[in-house]
Amino acid sequence: MTLGVWLVFALAIFCLGLYCVLGRRNLIVILIGIELMLNAVSVNFMAVNYYLAPDPSVGQIVVLFIIGLAAAEAAIALSIILSVYRQRKSISIANLEELKG
Amino acid sequence: MSTESLALALLIAPLVGSFLALVFFRRKHVIASGIVVASGLVSVIASAMLLFGAGHDVGAITARWFSIGDTPIEFGILLDGRTMIMGAVVALITLCIEVYSLSYMKHDEGRGRFFAFLALFAWSMLSFVYSSSLLQAFIFWELVGLASFFLIGFWYEKPSAVAAAKKAFIMTRIGDVGLFIGLILLFMTTGTLDIPAINTLFAGDGLPEGIAPGRIELIAALLFIGVIGKSAQFPLHTWLPDAMEGPTPVSALLHSATMVAAGVFLVTRFHGLFMNAQQTMEWMLWIAVGTAILSSTMAMVAKDMKRVLAFSSISQLGFMLMGLAAGSLFAGYFHLITHAFFKALLFLCAGAFIHHVGSNDLIAMGRAGAAKQMKLTTVALVIGGSALAGIPFLAGFFSKEQIIGSLPIGAKIGALFAAFLTAYYTFRMIFLIVRPNADSMAVEDEPAHAQHEDGHEHHGPAEPLAMLAPIILLAVGAAGAGYIGNWIGHKLHIEHIEHPSITEMAPAIVIAILGVVFAWLEFGRKGARQTGFVSKIPSMQTLFERRWYLDEIYNVVFVRPVVWFASLCIGAENKGFDNGADAVAHGTYKGGRMVARSHSGRLQFYIGSAIVVVAALALTLGFRNGGGAG
């Protein structure tokens, strides 16, 4: 296993997440896509940290931060989704275009 | 009553009258006109009591207005011979015209306003005459102009009246600029604007110490520019004939005792100063002679009765200035007073005819038989005309003799020529009215009853008492004012008045009679052609009728360039600035619409574009900073 393999793996997960975010209509699926992208970044950090960094703890700290932020973000996003659902009885992103110019 | 309270009453009455009439009784015509006539009466009585009761040279009654450093600027009432005589004449003639207007303006919708403005006019002129400082005089000088603007443009729904009012205001304003600069220079030079002080300063022979002759010439010339504008001398005379658009009583007031008299009065007021500016006086003399002849030629061909009188006013003002310029304060002042009487009389007669016949046209008036129906008015017209023409033993004769007697020889020939033309055109006017001839060659421009100036037909007595009484009073004045010359001279402190001897008087008498005879041959006798000798030379006739093309010349030289420049500015404004501002607004709006189209409202499109941009940035920055794996 080399650094390149890990990076390609992380890139693949990131792209999957990106596809989720850009391609799907369901807000919850989009949220899952975002989580995937965050995790891909975490994998990236860990890989680079493992192979290149002189002091391994730095990368780990960043990853812990990302996990914490992801949890908070998920909580906020889910509550937004809930309130959207209460108002519109739908969580499809196709209906959310009031800010159209 | 004390002198002070008399003087105050005299000046305040017309102001109060004007204010009450204008503010409270503008639509209650009877009350308004009553108040104004009453205020006029107060002025007349007070000014007469001052003139006859106060003795001469009471001095000035002043109150401090403000100070510049140590120099007080005072407002006050100056009571000396010059102001008291002029003030009494102004008050008397104003009253006559106010009474006359009671009948003349009877059917006008706006006569409350008319009377209010008449009183305002009287107030400004009286205050101007009695001013004790030049600054105060200047303020009232401008108010006189303002009041005349209101009155000339009284029938404001008539475009020609509005144009005439504007023209009068602007032309006199050109002169006023000169006067104002002169006033400032005078203050800088002498350090005072007090009229008695200035007169004392320049009373003796030679200049006061420390004042350069050039400076005095300049001041006098600038003051004279103001006089040119106000007293309608060449080249600023063109407003006066147009001012005939106002009601006839206004013309009478404007031409006799107020407006145009203000200019001449200013010269008499500062005669001592002017006498120290020989060069300017020389100019004044020749401008006055030129104006007198020029306007007489215009009067020779005019068919509108009021215009004939207007041109004659210009030429008579020229006579007054001639006398003053030649150094005779008495001659100019005397003519100012006598002229006030007979010119007011002539205008009131003209108004009576116009009122009755319904036309301004001399020939139409004659053919309508005005002279037969209005005998007393016709007699008054002949008296006034004879006084104007300088026929012996009427008012104009004495004062004109004084003027001609004071002139140097060159100017005297010009003045005699103007006097000849005056007699000719005056009697042309009289004969056209008194001896109408239906078979003559004369052509009516404007048939009777075609266009009455205030659009009413009148079926009343031809000579109502309210119109007849002022006419008779003024006719007595026009006949008799010449005999008070010595008394006026006494009041002016002129100890010795040189009465010209009979041989000196002869040329003027002969020339006046010659003018009358000439007019008789052409207009008066049976079977006369009634066209005048000028019509034999058509180009000259046109030249005179078109007033020497001066209006056209001014139009081309001054009015057109200004209008052109104004249209240029309006073009720049409309096409340049406005369109520029519009373009900025439109551009912003269009840009906004364009950008708005990209706001699709689709969340994923936003995220996609954001990622593409960030990726592109990351790639370019990454490659630039050493490229790749670092």
Boltz contact constraints between the chains, C-beta under 6 A:
constraints:
  - contact:
      token1: [A, 22]
      token2: [B, 604]
      max_distance: 6.0
  - contact:
      token1: [A, 22]
      token2: [B, 608]
      max_distance: 6.0
  - contact:
      token1: [A, 93]
      token2: [B, 603]
      max_distance: 6.0
  - contact:
      token1: [A, 97]
      token2: [B, 601]
      max_distance: 6.0
  - contact:
      token1: [A, 99]
      token2: [B, 601]
      max_distance: 6.0
  - contact:
      token1: [A, 100]
      token2: [B, 599]
      max_distance: 6.0
  - contact:
      token1: [A, 100]
      token2: [B, 601]
      max_distance: 6.0
  - contact:
      token1: [A, 101]
      token2: [B, 596]
      max_distance: 6.0
  - contact:
      token1: [A, 101]
      token2: [B, 599]
      max_distance: 6.0
